[in-house]
Amino acid sequence: MRPPITRRRTLAQLGSALLIAPPALRAQIKDPTGGDPLGSMQWPALLQKHIGQATWRFSDEVWVKGPEFAEDAMNVPILIDARALQRSVGPIDRMVVIADRNPIQHILDFEPLGSWPMLAFRFRMEQGSPVRALVRTRDGRWHVGHTWVNAAGGGCTVPGQTRSDGSWSQTLGQVQAKVFRNVIEGGTRMRLRVMHPMDTGLVAGIPSFHIEHLELQDAQQRLCWRMALHEPVSENPLLTFELGDKVQGPWHLVGRDNGGNRIDAQVRA
């Protein structure tokens, strides 16, 4: 006759199973955040989704800078700088930016190619959240930097200004650009604004409508960088890049949105 199943017996069996489990599994059971310094319950799932079984580590050489508190949750400024990592480890081929607690967590992907691994942009936040840069070096390893940004909230679920006043259709796809010489560190800094409502699809009656792809070519038609954007990027995206010393203009910016509208502009210093 089998002994009756009791709460005490069940707990004892679970305790025994934990003792014989591998150390990595025991650590995961004890810490549901997977050892995340920011204590995010979403981190293990995001890690599996974006990095999977690849080798990775948290790194102080991936710098993620944002405000302690974002008063305007529709325009939260973020700077990603992985130049220190590139100097110590080697070339970088991909940078993925995510916000753990956003309803749409994936913000953008950036391939530096002929540019420095540095990017500034603005995005929408629905609530306070870790913001992370997952940076892959050419050897296939990932290096994760992060910061915590508090926010007033609601940035993903309200329409932007040009959507509210209806002016977006008059400026859709227009590009504004400024190019500066970086006299301190060398290279060229480029700041772009691409006019687009960047609708998240989370506002009633307004479907998702956003820029999907941008890339920049130099005067020799070589790719300087490539970017995939997602819904959380702010309305009329303002993007800042650091181009390498060998990149020469004029430049050609091309892209598209998820409605099939093309972006095509010449950028001159």
Summary of the structure (lengths in Angstrom):
residues: 269
radius of gyration: 21.9
end to end distance: 85.8
largest distance: 85.8
contacts: 834
relative contact order: 0.15
helix: 17%
strand: 40%
